[in-house]
C-alpha cells in the first residue's frame, strides 16, 4: 500500500512538472493601447479590433488549457495503472 501511495505522488508531481508530449497552449498577446490620447483616437478602430480578437483568442486559450488538463489527468491515471502492473510483475 505504501508503494501505491508513492506511485500516486510521483504521478501527481509529474503532472505538475508538465510533459514533453503535452499540447502547447499559447496565451495571446495583450492588446496595445498607446498612452497618447491623439494616437489612441487615430487608431481607435485598430485597437478595438485588437481587443475583440484578444477576447476571442483568450477564450480559445482557456479551452485549450481545460482540454490539456483533462488529457494530462487521464494520462496520469493510465501511467499509474501501468506502473502498478509493472510493480506486480517485478515483485513476485
Helices and strands as residue ranges (DSSP letters): H 2-17, H 37-42, H 44-90
